[in-house]
Structures are given as structure tokens and as C-alpha cells.
Amino acid sequence: MSGVAGRAEIVDAAGDSTIGGTFVGSPLGCVAGIAVLEEIDRHNLLERGRRIGERMRSRFEELQSAHPEMGEVRGLGPMLAVEFVADPVTRQPGPDIATAVVEAALRRGLLILKAGISGNCIRVLISLVATDEQVEESLDVLEEALAEALGSPRAVPVAAG
């Protein structure tokens, strides 16, 4: 399935058949899209995504309070990003820290990706069909990787002012 969205004055400016794509108007693509939407409803995957996201965010925020290098946790549902900073006060990006976390996680069998314009974030997306046990295991492995890359937890410094 594909689609084109935009402001009406821009999208409507294109003539007939000037905007297209590989899957536009594909009956098979439409049938597949409908089947996916039915599965999302049947298995209540939107609610599952909300629950996984809440668990992830909660765990990340716990870790953030122990590791000042974790500058920000952001995202929605089960797709979250953790920003790493070299200095918690100035919030200078810490791409080397993100790399160390990714490598420590990989050594433990957990694949995570670096992201962000400074390469100082990791992006985590847990499958909606992952079991609660798998979610917890992945978060445990990430916590171990953070401990290896960042050292033991410590108090967050307070900015003067």
C-alpha cells in the first residue's frame, strides 16, 4: 500500500496520472492492507503497542535516573529513542556513548540501531507480537549493555543556577 499526502494546493496542482508509485491501485496491495488491518483489530495490537511502550518508557526512565548520560527518552508506543549526552549539564551529544551501548548490546545478542542527526541516539522498536517475557528479556539485556558502556549507575548532577 502507498499513498501521497500533502497540502491540497500542492497535491491538487499535479495533473491526472502524474503522481504514482509501484503499489498505487494494486488490488493485491489493497487486499493485503485490509488483511493487516483486520489482524491489528483481531489481536488488539494497538492496545498491545501501548502496553509495550509504557513498559519500555518506564524502564528507560528508571535507567535514565541512574545514568545521567541518558539525556532524553522520546517516542511513542513501542518505538522509542534514547539520547546520549557527553555532558548532562550542557547536553553535548555523545555519539561515542551510543556506539558503545550498541556494541555492548550486540555482544549480548540484542540488535539496536543508532539514530539522530548527531548519531547520539539509539532507536528501539519491539515487535507487537513479542511476549511479555521477551520484552523483559530485551530490556534486561539493554540494561546490562548500558552498565557495560556507562559503568555503574550514579547520581545525576544538578545544574547551578
C-alpha positions as CSV (number, residue, x, y, z in Angstrom):
1,M,0.0,0.0,0.0
2,S,1.1,3.5,-0.6
3,G,-0.3,7.0,-0.5
4,V,0.6,10.6,-1.1
5,A,-0.5,13.2,1.4
6,G,0.1,16.9,1.5
7,R,-1.5,20.4,1.4
8,A,-4.4,20.5,-1.0
9,E,-2.9,23.3,-3.1
10,I,0.3,21.3,-3.7
11,V,-1.2,17.8,-4.2
12,D,-4.1,19.2,-6.4
13,A,-1.6,21.0,-8.6
14,A,-0.4,17.7,-10.1
15,G,-2.4,16.6,-13.2
16,D,-4.1,13.3,-13.6
17,S,-1.7,10.3,-13.5
18,T,1.3,12.5,-12.7
19,I,1.7,11.2,-9.1
20,G,2.1,7.4,-9.0
21,G,4.0,4.7,-7.4
22,T,4.8,1.0,-7.6
23,F,1.8,-0.1,-5.5
24,V,-0.7,2.6,-6.3
25,G,-4.1,1.0,-7.2
26,S,-2.8,-2.6,-6.7
27,P,-5.8,-4.8,-5.9
28,L,-3.4,-7.3,-4.2
29,G,-1.9,-4.5,-2.1
30,C,-5.4,-3.4,-1.1
31,V,-6.4,-6.9,-0.1
32,A,-3.1,-7.3,1.9
33,G,-3.7,-3.9,3.6
34,I,-7.2,-4.9,4.6
35,A,-5.9,-8.2,6.0
36,V,-3.3,-6.4,8.1
37,L,-5.9,-4.0,9.5
38,E,-8.1,-7.0,10.4
39,E,-5.3,-8.7,12.2
40,I,-4.5,-5.5,14.1
41,D,-8.1,-5.3,15.3
42,R,-8.5,-9.1,15.9
43,H,-5.4,-9.2,18.1
44,N,-5.9,-5.8,19.7
45,L,-2.4,-4.8,18.6
46,L,-2.9,-1.1,19.2
47,E,-3.5,-1.8,22.9
48,R,-0.6,-4.2,22.9
49,G,1.7,-1.5,21.5
50,R,0.5,0.9,24.1
51,R,1.3,-1.5,26.9
52,I,4.7,-2.4,25.5
53,G,5.5,1.3,25.0
54,E,4.5,2.1,28.6
55,R,6.7,-0.7,29.9
56,M,9.7,0.4,27.8
57,R,9.3,4.0,28.7
58,S,9.0,3.2,32.4
59,R,12.2,1.1,32.3
60,F,14.1,3.6,30.3
61,E,13.2,6.4,32.7
62,E,14.3,4.3,35.6
63,L,17.7,3.8,33.9
64,Q,17.8,7.5,33.0
65,S,17.6,8.5,36.6
66,A,20.7,6.3,37.3
67,H,22.7,7.2,34.2
68,P,23.0,11.0,33.6
69,E,24.4,10.2,30.1
70,M,20.9,9.3,29.1
71,G,19.8,12.8,28.1
72,E,16.2,12.2,26.9
73,V,13.8,9.4,26.2
74,R,11.4,10.1,23.4
75,G,9.0,8.4,21.1
76,L,5.6,6.8,21.0
77,G,4.4,3.3,21.9
78,P,6.9,0.6,21.3
79,M,9.2,2.8,19.2
80,L,11.4,4.8,21.5
81,A,14.7,6.6,21.2
82,V,17.2,7.2,24.0
83,E,19.5,10.2,23.5
84,F,23.0,10.1,25.0
85,V,24.9,13.2,26.1
86,A,28.6,13.5,26.8
87,D,27.8,16.2,29.4
88,P,24.5,16.1,31.3
89,V,24.6,19.8,32.0
90,T,25.5,21.2,28.5
91,R,23.7,18.3,26.8
92,Q,26.5,18.0,24.3
93,P,25.7,14.9,22.1
94,G,27.5,11.7,23.0
95,P,27.7,9.6,19.8
96,D,30.6,7.5,21.2
97,I,28.4,6.6,24.1
98,A,25.6,5.5,21.8
99,T,28.1,3.4,19.8
100,A,29.4,1.8,23.0
101,V,25.8,0.9,24.0
102,V,25.0,-0.6,20.6
103,E,28.2,-2.7,20.6
104,A,27.6,-3.9,24.1
105,A,24.1,-4.9,23.3
106,L,25.2,-6.7,20.1
107,R,27.7,-8.8,22.1
108,R,24.7,-9.9,24.1
109,G,22.7,-10.8,21.1
110,L,20.4,-7.7,21.1
111,L,20.3,-5.6,17.9
112,I,19.6,-1.9,18.3
113,L,20.2,0.9,15.9
114,K,21.9,4.3,16.3
115,A,19.9,7.3,15.2
116,G,19.7,11.0,15.4
117,I,21.4,13.8,13.5
118,S,24.4,13.6,15.7
119,G,24.4,9.8,15.9
120,N,23.9,10.0,19.7
121,C,20.7,8.2,20.0
122,I,19.6,4.6,20.0
123,R,16.3,3.6,18.5
124,V,14.4,0.7,19.9
125,L,11.4,-0.9,18.4
126,I,9.9,-4.0,20.0
127,S,7.5,-6.2,17.9
128,L,3.9,-6.0,18.9
129,V,3.8,-9.8,18.9
130,A,6.7,-10.1,21.4
131,T,5.7,-11.9,24.6
132,D,6.0,-10.1,27.9
133,E,8.9,-12.4,28.7
134,Q,10.7,-11.4,25.5
135,V,10.1,-7.7,26.2
136,E,11.5,-8.1,29.7
137,E,14.5,-10.1,28.5
138,S,15.3,-7.4,25.9
139,L,15.1,-4.7,28.5
140,D,17.3,-6.7,30.8
141,V,19.9,-7.1,28.1
142,L,19.8,-3.4,27.3
143,E,20.3,-2.6,30.9
144,E,23.4,-4.9,31.0
145,A,24.7,-3.1,27.9
146,L,24.2,0.3,29.5
147,A,26.0,-0.9,32.6
148,E,28.9,-2.1,30.5
149,A,29.1,1.1,28.3
150,L,28.3,3.6,31.0
151,G,29.7,2.0,34.2
152,S,27.8,1.7,37.4
153,P,24.8,4.0,38.0
154,R,25.5,7.3,39.7
155,A,23.6,10.4,40.8
156,V,22.5,13.0,38.2
157,P,24.5,16.3,38.7
158,V,22.4,19.3,39.4
159,A,23.0,22.4,37.3
160,A,23.9,25.6,39.2
161,G,21.5,28.4,38.9
